[in-house]
Amino acid sequence: MRSGHCCNPSSYELRYEQLTSDFETEVRKLCAFLQLPWHEAMLAPGEHARAKGFISTPSYSQVVEPVNSRSVGRWKHYERHFSEALPILKPWLERWGYAQS
C-alpha cells in the first residue's frame, strides 16, 4: 500500500473503447497509474499468451488475439435483459455515454 493512501484509495477509469482505439497510450497511462515498470511486451498480450503454450480457458482463441473493438457495443444485444435494472444503471449509462437514444 502506498504511503498516505490508506484511507483514500485511488481508482483509474479505463473505457474499453479507449483501450481498443489507442491501445499503447492507454496501457502506458494504466501502467503509470499502477506505478509498474514499462515493458514493451505489454503491447502484445496475445503474443505472451501464445508463448505460454497452454492456456486452460475456453476462450483461448480470443486470448491469443490482439486487443480489438469487436465487443464494443455488444451489451446492446442483451439490453432487454437489463430492463428491471435500467433505472439503477441509467446514471452510469449516461455518465459513460451509453445512454439510450
C-alpha positions in Angstrom: 0.0 0.0 0.0 1.4 3.4 -0.9 2.0 5.8 1.9 -0.6 8.4 2.5 -3.3 6.5 0.5 -4.7 4.1 3.2 -8.0 6.0 3.6 -8.3 7.5 0.2 -8.0 4.7 -2.3 -7.2 5.7 -5.9 -9.1 4.4 -8.9 -8.4 4.5 -12.6 -11.2 4.6 -15.1 -10.4 3.0 -18.4 -13.0 2.6 -21.1 -12.7 -0.4 -23.3 -13.5 1.8 -26.3 -10.5 3.9 -25.5 -8.3 0.9 -25.0 -9.2 -0.5 -28.4 -8.8 2.7 -30.2 -5.4 3.8 -28.7 -4.1 0.7 -27.0 -0.5 1.8 -26.5 -1.4 5.2 -24.9 -4.0 3.6 -22.6 -1.7 0.8 -21.5 1.1 3.3 -20.8 -1.3 5.5 -18.7 -2.6 2.5 -16.8 1.0 1.3 -16.2 2.0 4.7 -14.9 -1.1 4.8 -12.6 -0.2 1.4 -11.1 3.4 2.5 -10.8 4.6 -0.5 -12.8 7.8 -0.6 -14.8 7.2 -0.4 -18.5 7.9 -3.5 -20.7 7.3 -3.5 -24.4 5.7 -6.9 -24.1 2.7 -5.1 -22.5 1.8 -4.0 -26.0 1.4 -7.6 -27.2 -0.6 -9.6 -24.7 -1.7 -12.1 -27.3 1.9 -13.0 -28.2 2.6 -13.5 -24.5 -0.4 -15.8 -24.2 0.7 -17.8 -27.3 4.2 -18.2 -25.9 2.9 -19.8 -22.8 1.9 -22.8 -25.0 -1.1 -24.0 -22.8 -3.9 -21.8 -21.6 -6.7 -23.6 -19.8 -9.6 -21.4 -20.8 -12.4 -22.0 -23.2 -11.6 -18.6 -24.7 -8.0 -19.5 -25.8 -8.7 -18.4 -29.4 -9.6 -14.9 -28.1 -6.8 -14.7 -25.5 -4.2 -15.0 -28.2 -5.7 -12.4 -30.5 -4.7 -8.7 -30.4 -7.0 -6.4 -28.5 -9.8 -5.4 -30.8 -13.0 -3.5 -30.8 -15.4 -6.3 -31.9 -17.0 -6.3 -28.4 -17.7 -2.6 -28.3 -21.4 -2.1 -28.1 -22.1 -5.9 -27.7 -24.0 -5.2 -24.5 -26.9 -3.7 -26.6 -27.8 -7.2 -27.7 -28.7 -8.0 -24.0 -30.3 -4.7 -23.1 -33.8 -6.2 -22.8 -32.5 -8.5 -20.1 -31.5 -5.5 -18.0 -34.9 -3.8 -18.2 -35.6 -4.1 -14.5 -32.1 -2.8 -13.6 -32.1 0.1 -16.2 -33.4 2.7 -13.7 -30.5 1.9 -11.4 -28.0 1.7 -14.3 -29.2 4.8 -16.1 -26.9 7.3 -14.3 -23.9 5.1 -15.2 -25.1 4.7 -18.8 -25.3 8.5 -19.0 -22.0 9.1 -17.3 -20.1 6.8 -19.7 -22.1 7.9 -22.8 -24.1 4.7 -23.2 -27.5 6.4 -22.6 -30.3 5.1 -24.8 -31.4 7.2 -27.7 
